[in-house]
Amino acid sequence: MQAADWDARYAAQQQWSGGPNALVAELLADLAPGDAVDLAAGEGRHALWLAGRGWRVTAVDFSATGLARGRARPGADRVTWVTADVRAWDAAAGSLDLVLVAYLHLPEPETTDLLCRAVGWLRTGGHLLVLGHDADNVAHGVGGPQDPAILYSVARLAPVAGLLEVDRLEQVRRESPAGTALDTLLWGRRSGRPVVPRR
């Protein structure tokens, strides 16, 4: 989907709940606040939640309408809102403590290229959290995009995981009113070794 398509969706109605995804909240709840970016932030639910916990957050999305919804919510002044395509947006090397990528779905090689760049933005010990619809969800879960080419899997995220000290890389189940959905989770930390860019 293009930015105009998402603008239309956000203009029609709020797309998600105001609170964070339960697994995102569970994993990030005990982290000490620092500098973070929420890539493909949409309406900013995760960025706002992080900011409320003391994080200095930049929310990046190509939908100006989605970000406008976020800016209209309480606490929005604690978030830096950036309208940009995440594939072109960049951060300084070693400048972040957290990169959050929740339900961003791009074709290969764009996903891997972006996530490998994101590892380079992290300080030593900084965390990368990637969560998105798993390819198995098309046949065995509910909701989400139906194009396997843009969905995640453990194997698809393996090149990114290879740049991290990995705490979790697995398929996870998510309960929704419509039934059980299958997601892929990558949760890891940047070690002190250099990040070698993909060629």
SEVO-84368 format. One record per residue: residue number from 1; chain; x negated, y, z negated of N, C-alpha, C, CB in turn. Coordinates in Angstrom, 3 decimals, always signed. Atoms other than C-alpha are relative to their C-alpha. Glycine has a CB too. Layout:
! SEVO-84368
i; ch; n_c1; n_c2; n_c3; ca_c1; ca_c2; ca_c3; c_c1; c_c2; c_c3; cb_c1; cb_c2; cb_c3
NUM; A; X; Y; Z; X; Y; Z; X; Y; Z; X; Y; Z;
...
This chain:
! SEVO-84368
i; ch; n_c1; n_c2; n_c3; ca_c1; ca_c2; ca_c3; c_c1; c_c2; c_c3; cb_c1; cb_c2; cb_c3
1; A; -0.842; -1.196; +0.000; +0.000; +0.000; +0.000; -0.875; +1.244; +0.000; +0.951; +0.007; -1.220;
2; A; +0.697; -1.271; -0.072; -1.064; +3.554; +0.692; +0.458; +0.921; -1.133; +0.235; +0.665; +1.367;
3; A; -0.357; -0.941; +1.064; -0.973; +6.532; -1.673; +1.439; +0.485; +0.149; -0.957; +1.195; +0.004;
4; A; -1.366; -0.487; -0.220; +2.267; +7.763; -0.070; +1.040; -1.020; -0.452; +0.212; +0.336; +1.476;
5; A; -0.932; +1.046; +0.437; +3.931; +4.401; -0.772; +0.134; -0.005; -1.527; -0.472; -1.387; +0.499;
6; A; -0.048; -0.036; +1.453; +2.983; +4.569; -4.443; +0.634; +1.298; -0.498; -1.404; -0.159; -0.580;
7; A; -0.668; -1.253; +0.375; +4.039; +8.221; -4.633; +1.511; -0.191; +0.020; -0.411; +1.153; +0.956;
8; A; -1.444; +0.223; -0.115; +7.487; +7.132; -3.461; +0.512; -0.893; -1.125; +0.338; -0.624; +1.360;
9; A; -0.421; +0.884; +1.089; +7.660; +4.330; -6.016; +0.050; +0.735; -1.326; -0.938; -1.192; -0.107;
10; A; +0.032; -0.736; +1.266; +6.639; +6.575; -8.893; +1.069; +1.086; -0.040; -1.379; +0.619; -0.219;
11; A; -1.029; -1.035; -0.042; +9.025; +9.304; -7.750; +1.382; -0.589; -0.267; -0.017; +0.713; +1.356;
12; A; -1.308; +0.631; +0.154; +11.911; +6.826; -7.763; +0.293; -0.356; -1.454; +0.082; -1.248; +0.863;
13; A; -0.218; +0.413; +1.391; +11.421; +5.538; -11.320; -1.331; -0.346; -0.653; +0.967; -1.209; -0.073;
14; A; +1.179; +0.451; +0.737; +8.915; +4.726; -14.038; -0.225; -1.466; +0.322; +0.166; +0.219; -1.541;
15; A; +0.287; +1.351; -0.458; +7.150; +1.556; -12.981; -0.312; -0.982; -1.117; -1.134; +0.033; +0.947;
16; A; +0.385; +0.888; +1.082; +5.887; +0.155; -16.287; +0.415; +0.592; -1.333; -1.506; -0.263; +0.025;
17; A; -0.295; -0.496; +1.332; +6.454; +0.447; -19.999; -1.004; +1.077; -0.372; -0.017; -1.144; -1.031;
18; A; +0.904; -1.050; +0.431; +4.891; +3.359; -21.813; -1.204; -0.506; -0.756; +0.727; +0.966; -0.841;
19; A; +1.098; +0.549; +0.792; +2.695; +1.111; -23.939; -0.954; -0.821; +0.844; +0.541; -0.849; -1.125;
20; A; +0.998; +0.757; -0.741; -0.399; -0.842; -22.921; +0.407; -1.456; +0.189; -1.332; +0.072; -0.709;
21; A; -0.120; +1.442; -0.159; -0.467; -4.374; -21.597; -0.475; -0.665; -1.299; -0.828; -0.506; +1.237;
22; A; +0.291; +0.611; +1.305; -0.538; -6.684; -24.639; -1.416; -0.546; -0.078; +0.988; -1.116; -0.288;
23; A; +1.342; +0.564; +0.030; -3.785; -8.424; -23.685; -1.057; +1.106; +0.013; -0.206; -0.947; +1.187;
24; A; +0.910; -1.148; +0.001; -5.511; -5.118; -22.906; -0.106; +0.575; -1.410; +0.484; +1.089; +0.995;
25; A; -0.008; -0.554; +1.359; -4.464; -3.796; -26.318; -0.724; -0.916; -0.979; +1.436; +0.232; -0.472;
26; A; +0.648; +0.962; +0.900; -5.637; -6.974; -28.063; -1.524; +0.054; +0.147; +0.510; -1.430; +0.283;
27; A; +1.436; +0.039; -0.240; -9.089; -6.911; -26.449; -0.696; +1.300; -0.388; -0.267; -0.305; +1.450;
28; A; +0.634; -1.298; +0.214; -9.728; -3.201; -26.878; +0.253; +0.587; -1.387; +0.478; +0.963; +1.037;
29; A; -0.431; -0.598; +1.268; -8.158; -2.615; -30.297; -1.146; +0.267; -0.968; +1.004; -0.896; -0.662;
30; A; +1.050; -0.119; +1.007; -11.352; -3.098; -32.300; -1.272; +0.664; +0.512; -0.335; -1.352; -0.531;
31; A; +1.187; -0.668; -0.532; -13.807; -1.309; -29.992; -0.114; +1.411; -0.567; +0.046; +0.044; +1.541;
32; A; +0.236; -1.385; +0.425; -15.375; +1.888; -31.295; +0.211; +0.921; +1.189; -1.436; +0.176; -0.588;
33; A; -0.265; -0.904; -1.128; -14.209; +4.835; -29.154; -1.289; +0.555; +0.601; +0.897; +1.153; -0.449;
34; A; +1.113; -0.582; -0.740; -16.548; +6.217; -26.522; +0.531; +0.610; +1.278; -1.089; -1.057; +0.304;
35; A; -0.378; -0.540; -1.306; -16.409; +7.244; -22.864; +0.540; -1.121; +0.866; -1.204; +0.693; +0.692;
36; A; -0.663; +1.048; -0.770; -14.033; +5.300; -20.632; +0.586; +0.548; +1.287; +1.091; -0.657; -0.829;
37; A; -0.774; -0.319; -1.194; -12.502; +5.265; -17.184; +1.043; -1.094; +0.188; -0.920; +0.133; +1.264;
38; A; -1.094; +0.896; -0.345; -9.164; +3.699; -16.287; +0.183; +0.132; +1.507; +1.336; +0.343; -0.799;
39; A; -0.075; -0.040; -1.455; -9.367; +2.863; -12.573; +1.359; -0.508; +0.467; -1.132; -0.835; +0.628;
40; A; -1.365; +0.294; -0.456; -6.056; +2.767; -10.679; +0.950; +0.123; -1.179; +0.092; -1.425; +0.637;
41; A; -0.706; -0.217; +1.262; -4.463; +4.271; -13.769; +1.506; +0.108; +0.150; -0.511; +1.233; -0.652;
42; A; -1.438; -0.108; -0.190; -1.030; +4.753; -12.219; +0.603; +1.110; -0.829; +0.666; -1.300; -0.337;
43; A; -0.659; -0.973; +0.869; +1.182; +6.484; -14.775; -0.781; +0.262; -1.279; +1.389; -0.476; -0.346;
44; A; +0.905; -0.331; +1.092; -1.670; +6.449; -17.269; +0.285; -0.653; -1.329; +0.005; +1.424; -0.191;
45; A; -0.362; +0.577; +1.305; -0.262; +4.132; -19.915; -1.219; -0.456; -0.797; +0.943; -1.175; +0.195;
46; A; +1.188; +0.452; +0.722; -3.659; +2.629; -20.756; -0.900; +1.168; -0.372; -0.778; -1.012; +0.837;
47; A; +0.829; -1.174; +0.296; -5.531; +5.927; -20.520; +0.555; +0.756; -1.203; -0.079; +0.935; +1.227;
48; A; -0.622; -0.706; +1.117; -3.054; +7.567; -22.893; -0.162; -0.766; -1.304; +1.475; +0.238; +0.281;
49; A; +0.170; +0.824; +1.199; -3.248; +4.666; -25.328; -1.426; +0.101; -0.510; +0.357; -1.469; +0.290;
50; A; +1.399; -0.121; +0.404; -7.051; +4.807; -25.335; -0.285; +1.380; -0.595; -0.924; -0.261; +1.197;
51; A; +0.226; -1.364; +0.498; -7.053; +8.589; -25.770; +0.577; +0.158; -1.407; +0.633; +1.042; +0.956;
52; A; -0.595; -0.055; +1.327; -4.740; +8.174; -28.744; -0.830; -0.690; -1.066; +1.355; -0.607; +0.034;
53; A; +0.890; +0.702; +0.933; -7.369; +5.910; -30.303; -1.374; +0.664; -0.079; -0.156; -1.463; +0.420;
54; A; +1.234; -0.759; +0.123; -10.098; +8.525; -29.897; -0.961; -0.096; +1.161; -0.688; -0.422; -1.190;
55; A; +0.869; +0.115; -1.166; -11.567; +7.587; -26.520; +0.037; +1.280; +0.840; +0.413; -1.209; +0.855;
56; A; +0.070; -1.046; -1.021; -12.703; +10.213; -23.991; +0.222; -0.696; +1.334; -1.387; +0.785; -0.034;
57; A; -0.446; +0.831; -1.118; -10.845; +8.875; -20.968; +0.193; +0.825; +1.266; +1.298; -0.714; -0.357;
58; A; -0.331; -0.513; -1.323; -10.783; +9.640; -17.271; +0.933; -0.992; +0.663; -1.280; +0.236; +0.864;
59; A; -0.973; +0.832; -0.701; -7.726; +8.295; -15.436; -0.082; +0.320; +1.489; +1.449; +0.232; -0.550;
60; A; +0.191; -0.188; -1.438; -8.300; +7.791; -11.691; +1.055; -0.786; +0.769; -1.421; -0.438; +0.430;
61; A; -0.972; +0.678; -0.856; -5.589; +7.000; -9.152; +0.213; +0.835; +1.252; +1.348; -0.234; -0.747;
62; A; -0.231; -0.762; -1.229; -4.771; +7.922; -5.565; +1.425; +0.535; +0.109; -0.305; -0.862; +1.200;
63; A; -1.369; -0.508; -0.001; -1.124; +8.634; -6.422; +0.128; +1.227; -0.904; +0.976; -1.095; -0.452;
64; A; -0.185; -1.224; +0.774; -0.692; +12.241; -7.494; +1.308; -0.048; -0.786; -0.020; +1.227; +0.923;
65; A; -1.291; +0.091; +0.676; +2.913; +11.445; -8.405; -0.092; -0.867; -1.246; +1.059; -0.556; +0.946;
66; A; +0.188; +0.844; +1.171; +1.924; +8.608; -10.720; -0.743; +0.728; -1.106; -0.746; -1.259; +0.378;
67; A; +0.761; -0.744; +1.001; -0.664; +10.775; -12.459; +0.823; +1.137; -0.598; -1.281; +0.552; +0.615;
68; A; -0.855; -1.061; +0.526; +1.880; +13.578; -12.775; +0.924; -0.536; -1.095; +0.828; +0.632; +1.131;
69; A; -0.807; +0.622; +1.060; +4.077; +11.195; -14.773; -0.814; -0.124; -1.277; +0.512; -1.389; +0.442;
70; A; +0.860; +0.112; +1.170; +1.133; +10.562; -17.069; -0.253; +1.341; -0.655; -1.307; -0.633; +0.377;
71; A; +0.273; -1.340; +0.528; +0.356; +14.257; -17.426; +1.178; +0.576; -0.772; -0.367; +0.936; +1.130;
72; A; -1.201; -0.522; +0.657; +3.939; +14.851; -18.575; +0.253; -0.654; -1.361; +1.209; -0.204; +0.896;
73; A; -0.239; +0.712; +1.259; +3.626; +12.510; -21.553; -0.781; +0.614; -1.153; -0.371; -1.470; +0.147;
74; A; +0.722; -0.521; +1.168; +2.575; +13.443; -25.095; -1.430; -0.527; -0.040; +0.735; -0.374; -1.297;
75; A; +1.400; +0.385; +0.092; -1.176; +13.402; -25.584; -0.763; +0.075; +1.299; -0.096; -1.360; -0.523;
76; A; +0.638; -0.010; -1.321; -1.897; +13.926; -21.896; -1.187; +0.949; +0.074; +1.009; +0.380; +1.057;
77; A; +1.106; -0.960; -0.028; -4.203; +16.844; -22.653; -1.315; -0.615; -0.475; +0.339; +1.205; -0.859;
78; A; +1.218; +0.675; +0.444; -6.684; +14.354; -24.142; -0.596; -0.889; +1.089; +0.289; -0.830; -1.238;
79; A; +0.453; +0.825; -1.120; -7.107; +12.602; -20.763; -0.427; +0.909; +1.150; +1.121; -0.984; +0.460;
80; A; +0.388; -0.674; -1.239; -8.988; +13.827; -17.687; +0.641; -0.748; +1.157; -1.561; +0.064; +0.161;
81; A; -0.771; +0.628; -1.075; -6.719; +13.138; -14.701; -0.654; +0.329; +1.341; +1.487; +0.478; -0.024;
82; A; +0.692; -0.191; -1.275; -8.379; +12.622; -11.305; +0.770; -0.713; +1.108; -1.464; -0.526; -0.076;
83; A; -0.658; +0.582; -1.165; -6.495; +12.100; -8.048; -1.070; -0.346; +1.029; +1.066; +0.976; +0.601;
84; A; +1.046; +0.458; -0.916; -8.868; +10.011; -5.940; +0.202; -1.480; +0.297; -1.413; +0.252; -0.596;
85; A; +0.039; +1.417; -0.351; -9.183; +6.696; -4.153; -1.120; -0.639; -0.820; -0.224; -0.211; +1.554;
86; A; +1.009; +0.608; +0.867; -11.006; +4.418; -6.599; -1.166; -0.565; +0.802; +0.626; -1.100; -0.845;
87; A; +1.084; +0.546; -0.822; -13.030; +3.004; -3.706; -1.053; +1.052; +0.309; +0.556; -0.570; +1.298;
88; A; +0.936; -1.080; -0.284; -14.655; +6.415; -3.214; -0.474; +0.709; -1.264; +0.638; +0.999; +0.933;
89; A; +0.353; -0.679; +1.239; -14.740; +7.666; -6.808; -1.275; -0.609; -0.587; +1.160; -0.083; -1.016;
90; A; +1.251; +0.499; +0.565; -18.045; +7.366; -8.661; -0.242; +0.627; -1.366; -1.183; +0.293; +0.946;
91; A; +0.438; -0.522; +1.308; -19.513; +7.838; -12.133; -1.511; -0.114; -0.059; +0.672; -0.777; -1.199;
92; A; +1.448; +0.060; +0.167; -23.065; +8.441; -13.228; -0.408; -1.347; -0.593; -0.492; +1.156; -0.897;
93; A; +0.504; +1.271; +0.519; -25.117; +5.324; -13.897; -0.213; +0.098; -1.512; -1.320; -0.394; +0.709;
94; A; +0.213; +0.070; +1.441; -25.098; +4.321; -17.559; +0.716; +1.064; -0.802; -1.434; +0.085; -0.281;
95; A; -0.688; -1.107; +0.671; -22.536; +6.952; -18.530; +1.255; -0.407; -0.765; +0.365; +1.034; +1.005;
96; A; -1.277; +0.409; +0.570; -19.582; +4.868; -19.766; -0.153; -1.161; -0.983; +0.960; -0.387; +1.109;
97; A; -0.064; +1.100; +0.958; -18.754; +2.568; -22.657; +1.067; -1.019; +0.366; +0.263; +0.535; -1.387;
98; A; -1.087; +0.904; -0.396; -15.684; +1.035; -21.011; +0.472; +0.353; +1.398; +1.179; +0.072; -1.003;
99; A; -0.705; -0.114; -1.284; -14.389; +0.475; -17.488; +1.170; -0.959; -0.064; -0.947; -0.318; +1.237;
100; A; -1.234; +0.794; +0.020; -10.784; -0.749; -17.416; +0.597; -0.027; +1.393; +1.022; +0.571; -1.021;
101; A; -0.610; +0.183; -1.319; -9.317; -2.166; -14.209; +1.175; -0.956; -0.183; -1.042; -0.555; +1.063;
102; A; -1.186; +0.812; +0.262; -5.770; -3.395; -14.761; +0.941; +0.033; +1.205; +0.730; +0.498; -1.269;
103; A; -0.941; +0.192; -1.103; -3.750; -4.699; -11.804; -0.308; +0.902; +1.201; +1.414; +0.261; -0.482;
104; A; +0.437; -0.607; -1.257; -5.773; -3.086; -9.036; -0.252; -1.131; +0.977; -1.285; +0.890; -0.192;
105; A; +0.116; +1.096; -0.960; -5.475; -5.276; -5.958; -0.430; +0.538; +1.355; +1.332; -0.765; +0.123;
106; A; +0.593; -0.402; -1.261; -7.727; -4.697; -2.966; -0.492; -1.245; +0.727; -1.156; +1.011; -0.222;
107; A; +0.586; +1.134; -0.725; -8.928; -7.002; -0.200; -1.504; -0.089; -0.248; +0.279; +0.124; +1.510;
108; A; +1.455; +0.151; +0.013; -12.426; -8.435; -0.237; -0.559; +0.628; +1.283; -0.416; -1.518; -0.119;
109; A; +0.920; -0.009; +1.145; -15.136; -7.270; -0.116; +0.172; +1.214; -0.903; -1.420; -0.051; +0.490;
110; A; -0.139; -1.260; +0.737; -13.748; -4.023; -1.554; +0.082; -0.205; -1.504; +1.229; +0.740; +0.472;
111; A; -0.139; +0.243; +1.435; -12.821; -5.515; -4.925; -1.355; -0.261; -0.649; +0.938; -1.182; -0.252;
112; A; +1.291; +0.347; +0.582; -16.206; -7.068; -5.597; -0.970; +1.169; +0.058; -0.595; -1.202; +0.713;
113; A; +0.895; -1.153; -0.124; -18.085; -4.030; -4.307; +0.305; +1.046; -1.076; +0.124; +0.628; +1.402;
114; A; -0.383; -0.989; +1.003; -16.115; -1.691; -6.577; -0.383; -0.460; -1.402; +1.501; +0.273; +0.070;
115; A; +0.263; +0.483; +1.352; -16.468; -3.880; -9.656; -1.492; -0.106; -0.285; +0.661; -1.348; -0.210;
116; A; +1.452; +0.027; +0.201; -20.198; -4.374; -9.146; -0.544; +1.412; -0.214; -0.700; -0.662; +1.205;
117; A; +0.389; -1.384; +0.252; -20.599; -0.600; -8.899; +0.396; +0.415; -1.404; +0.637; +0.937; +1.029;
118; A; -0.495; -0.369; +1.327; -18.531; -0.259; -12.060; -0.912; -0.516; -1.107; +1.412; -0.537; -0.202;
119; A; +0.942; +0.514; +1.004; -20.960; -2.459; -13.986; -1.167; +0.969; -0.153; -0.516; -1.415; +0.395;
120; A; +1.096; -0.959; +0.051; -23.667; +0.050; -13.091; +0.336; +1.280; -0.728; -0.435; +0.328; +1.371;
121; A; -0.404; -1.197; +0.736; -21.647; +2.847; -14.684; -0.103; -0.192; -1.512; +1.422; +0.384; +0.373;
122; A; -0.044; +0.293; +1.434; -21.790; +1.114; -18.063; -1.354; +0.223; -0.669; +0.456; -1.434; -0.227;
123; A; +1.174; -0.003; +0.860; -24.254; +1.835; -20.811; -0.287; -1.431; -0.442; +0.205; +0.934; -1.229;
124; A; +0.301; +1.308; +0.572; -26.051; -1.160; -22.281; +0.964; -0.272; -1.150; -1.476; -0.073; -0.485;
125; A; -1.007; +0.354; +0.999; -23.442; -2.928; -24.377; +1.397; +0.457; +0.346; -0.379; +0.569; -1.311;
126; A; -1.323; -0.446; -0.432; -20.592; -1.218; -22.544; +0.808; -1.142; +0.592; -0.126; +1.125; +1.015;
127; A; -0.914; +1.082; -0.375; -17.558; -3.310; -21.617; +0.714; +0.248; +1.330; +1.026; -0.198; -1.088;
128; A; -0.860; +0.023; -1.186; -15.797; -4.162; -18.363; +1.169; -0.923; -0.279; -0.786; -0.463; +1.271;
129; A; -1.206; +0.816; +0.130; -12.206; -5.381; -18.579; +0.744; +0.054; +1.330; +0.910; +0.498; -1.185;
130; A; -0.754; +0.130; -1.253; -10.589; -6.614; -15.367; +1.144; -0.967; -0.249; -0.915; -0.495; +1.184;
131; A; -1.188; +0.841; +0.165; -7.050; -7.997; -15.447; +0.898; +0.218; +1.205; +0.758; +0.325; -1.337;
132; A; -0.868; -0.142; -1.164; -4.870; -8.725; -12.447; +0.683; -1.310; +0.341; -0.793; +0.499; +1.195;
133; A; -0.762; +1.179; -0.398; -2.511; -11.141; -10.768; -0.926; -1.062; +0.616; +1.110; +0.393; +1.003;
134; A; +0.796; +1.122; -0.479; -4.084; -14.554; -10.125; +0.596; -0.560; +1.298; -0.083; -1.103; -1.078;
135; A; -0.469; +0.562; -1.280; -3.887; -16.192; -6.683; +0.991; -1.136; -0.208; -1.187; -0.501; +0.827;
136; A; -0.934; +1.100; +0.279; -2.098; -19.189; -8.259; +1.391; +0.496; -0.355; -0.530; -0.859; -1.128;
137; A; -1.305; -0.534; +0.384; +0.709; -16.867; -9.312; +1.014; -0.073; +1.142; -0.145; +1.438; -0.465;
138; A; -0.908; +0.044; -1.150; +2.150; -16.942; -5.781; +0.824; -1.284; -0.026; -0.792; +0.104; +1.325;
139; A; -0.694; +1.288; -0.015; +3.023; -20.637; -6.068; +0.521; -0.427; -1.364; -0.915; -1.057; +0.526;
140; A; -0.305; +0.563; +1.318; +3.214; -21.141; -9.825; +0.421; +1.030; -1.046; -1.189; -0.738; -0.505;
141; A; -0.398; -1.027; +0.950; +4.189; -17.824; -11.423; +1.120; +0.858; +0.547; -1.182; +0.865; -0.364;
142; A; -1.071; -0.906; -0.421; +6.617; -14.932; -11.111; -0.569; +1.405; +0.210; +1.152; +0.027; -1.051;
143; A; +0.326; -1.403; -0.209; +6.355; -11.391; -9.771; -1.341; +0.211; +0.661; +0.025; +0.721; -1.296;
144; A; +1.304; -0.366; -0.534; +3.352; -9.540; -8.461; -0.089; -0.079; +1.504; -1.038; -0.865; -0.589;
145; A; +0.210; +0.083; -1.447; +1.945; -9.219; -4.949; -0.008; -1.455; +0.467; -1.320; +0.687; +0.393;
146; A; -0.092; +1.360; -0.528; +2.449; -12.241; -2.730; -1.059; -0.305; +1.061; +1.373; -0.226; +0.583;
147; A; +1.065; +0.197; -0.978; -0.621; -11.835; -0.517; -1.237; -0.534; -0.720; -0.322; +1.328; +0.757;
148; A; +1.151; +0.555; +0.719; -3.356; -14.201; -1.786; -1.313; +0.719; +0.288; -0.151; -1.446; +0.343;
149; A; +1.250; -0.658; -0.380; -6.010; -12.134; +0.004; -0.370; +1.141; -0.937; +0.100; +0.522; +1.412;
150; A; +0.295; -1.121; +0.889; -5.698; -9.339; -2.564; +0.093; -0.388; -1.478; +0.949; +1.149; +0.287;
151; A; -0.162; +0.452; +1.377; -5.269; -11.470; -5.684; -1.323; -0.499; -0.568; +1.057; -1.101; -0.080;
152; A; +1.215; +0.397; +0.690; -7.863; -12.482; -8.262; -0.054; -1.514; -0.218; -0.103; +0.726; -1.335;
153; A; +0.209; +1.365; +0.480; -9.312; -15.820; -9.305; -1.318; -0.001; -0.755; -0.006; -1.051; +1.184;
154; A; +1.265; +0.126; +0.718; -12.114; -16.989; -11.546; -1.156; -0.019; +0.999; -0.013; -1.281; -0.876;
155; A; +1.073; +0.091; -0.988; -14.182; -17.834; -8.471; -0.252; +1.345; +0.668; +0.338; -1.051; +1.056;
156; A; +0.154; -1.290; -0.680; -13.529; -14.473; -6.852; -0.755; +1.004; -0.880; +1.379; +0.567; +0.384;
157; A; +0.664; -0.935; +0.904; -14.771; -12.607; -9.944; -1.372; -0.487; -0.462; +0.872; +0.251; -1.200;
158; A; +1.282; +0.551; +0.432; -17.832; -14.831; -10.412; -1.193; +0.902; +0.339; -0.203; -1.355; +0.630;
159; A; +1.155; -0.871; -0.273; -20.233; -12.414; -8.608; -0.097; +1.179; -0.964; +0.073; +0.520; +1.419;
160; A; -0.004; -1.104; +0.966; -19.200; -9.626; -10.975; -0.400; -0.525; -1.372; +1.396; +0.683; -0.063;
161; A; +0.325; +0.603; +1.296; -19.376; -11.891; -14.012; -1.497; -0.263; -0.124; +0.779; -1.308; -0.193;
162; A; +1.425; +0.270; +0.018; -22.952; -12.709; -13.023; -0.848; +1.189; -0.404; -0.427; -0.469; +1.329;
163; A; +0.706; -1.210; +0.409; -23.912; -9.113; -13.836; +0.205; +0.329; -1.469; +0.445; +1.164; +0.843;
164; A; -0.424; -0.309; +1.362; -22.488; -9.277; -17.368; -0.349; -1.117; -0.972; +1.489; +0.262; -0.035;
165; A; -0.099; +0.998; +1.057; -22.699; -11.038; -20.673; +1.495; -0.249; -0.178; -0.703; +0.478; -1.360;
166; A; -1.439; +0.239; -0.109; -19.290; -12.668; -20.296; +0.562; -0.587; -1.289; +0.296; -0.935; +1.174;
167; A; -0.746; +0.535; +1.136; -16.945; -13.165; -23.223; +1.142; -0.886; +0.475; +0.540; +1.139; -0.874;
168; A; -1.102; +0.807; -0.532; -14.019; -14.426; -21.149; +0.084; +0.193; +1.513; +1.352; +0.382; -0.680;
169; A; -0.310; +0.002; -1.424; -13.508; -15.324; -17.493; +0.917; -1.182; +0.221; -1.301; -0.084; +0.902;
170; A; -0.960; +1.092; -0.011; -10.338; -17.324; -17.121; +1.351; +0.448; +0.576; +0.185; -0.549; -1.416;
171; A; -1.404; -0.237; -0.349; -6.811; -17.629; -15.843; +0.790; +0.064; -1.306; +0.564; -1.128; +0.961;
172; A; -0.808; -0.155; +1.214; -4.322; -16.422; -18.472; +1.470; +0.069; +0.375; -0.418; +1.267; -0.793;
173; A; -1.449; -0.031; -0.195; -0.564; -16.707; -18.828; +0.571; +1.256; -0.637; +0.669; -1.265; -0.595;
174; A; -0.661; -1.203; +0.517; +1.644; -13.673; -19.328; +1.504; -0.219; +0.087; -0.433; +1.289; +0.797;
175; A; -1.453; +0.186; +0.012; +5.270; -13.944; -20.402; +0.699; +1.310; +0.332; +0.474; -0.528; -1.372;
176; A; -0.805; -1.159; -0.383; +7.784; -11.569; -18.844; +1.469; -0.414; -0.036; -0.405; +0.537; +1.424;
177; A; -1.424; +0.368; -0.016; +11.593; -11.379; -18.812; +0.363; -0.941; +1.143; +0.849; +1.244; +0.092;
178; A; -0.296; +0.841; -1.158; +11.494; -13.099; -15.415; -0.627; -1.386; -0.094; -0.475; +0.678; +1.254;
179; A; +0.664; +1.292; +0.128; +9.285; -15.966; -16.596; -1.489; +0.165; -0.244; +0.232; -0.840; +1.243;
180; A; +1.439; +0.013; +0.249; +5.608; -16.867; -16.822; -0.769; +0.426; +1.244; -0.454; -1.390; -0.452;
181; A; +0.880; -0.450; -1.078; +3.081; -15.028; -14.683; -1.418; -0.447; -0.304; +0.065; +1.543; +0.175;
182; A; +1.396; +0.404; +0.145; -0.527; -16.048; -14.085; -0.905; +1.148; +0.408; -0.304; -1.257; +0.844;
183; A; +0.955; -1.071; -0.253; -3.291; -13.465; -14.306; -1.419; -0.553; -0.091; +0.199; +1.166; -1.000;
184; A; +1.418; +0.286; +0.195; -7.084; -13.529; -14.079; -0.577; +1.063; -0.916; -0.767; -0.048; +1.359;
185; A; +0.641; -0.902; +0.944; -9.116; -11.987; -16.898; -1.512; -0.124; +0.105; +0.466; -0.290; -1.433;
186; A; +1.449; -0.084; +0.174; -12.752; -10.888; -16.866; -0.267; +1.016; -1.099; -0.728; +0.399; +1.340;
187; A; +0.288; -0.848; +1.157; -14.014; -9.455; -20.150; -1.457; -0.233; -0.371; +0.965; -0.312; -1.217;
188; A; +1.415; +0.194; +0.260; -17.718; -8.859; -20.586; -0.714; +1.303; -0.296; -0.649; -0.679; +1.167;
189; A; +0.813; -1.145; +0.397; -20.540; -6.536; -21.597; -1.231; +0.089; +0.885; -0.406; -0.103; -1.482;
190; A; +1.233; -0.185; -0.751; -23.449; -5.035; -19.740; -1.197; -0.268; -0.906; -0.073; +1.424; +0.596;
191; A; +1.223; +0.277; +0.749; -26.767; -6.416; -20.915; -1.041; +1.054; +0.345; -0.536; -1.427; +0.308;
192; A; +1.054; -0.965; -0.257; -30.039; -4.546; -20.849; -0.703; -0.189; +1.329; -0.994; -0.062; -1.084;
193; A; +0.696; +0.233; -1.260; -31.139; -6.080; -17.556; +0.543; +0.904; +1.103; +0.123; -1.467; +0.412;
194; A; -0.455; -0.882; -1.082; -30.983; -3.970; -14.378; +1.129; -0.641; +0.802; -1.168; +0.348; +0.930;
195; A; -1.063; +0.458; -0.883; -27.891; -4.218; -12.187; -0.506; +0.101; +1.422; +1.308; +0.826; -0.195;
196; A; +0.480; +0.029; -1.384; -28.954; -5.288; -8.702; +1.191; +0.139; +0.923; -0.789; -1.310; +0.306;
197; A; -1.155; -0.190; -0.885; -26.545; -3.881; -6.082; +0.139; -1.148; +0.998; -0.121; +1.329; +0.751;
198; A; -0.258; +0.995; -1.037; -24.917; -6.355; -3.694; -0.367; +0.559; +1.357; +1.470; -0.440; -0.015;
199; A; +0.336; -0.400; -1.382; -26.092; -6.267; -0.090; +1.012; -0.553; +0.971; -1.410; -0.478; +0.388;
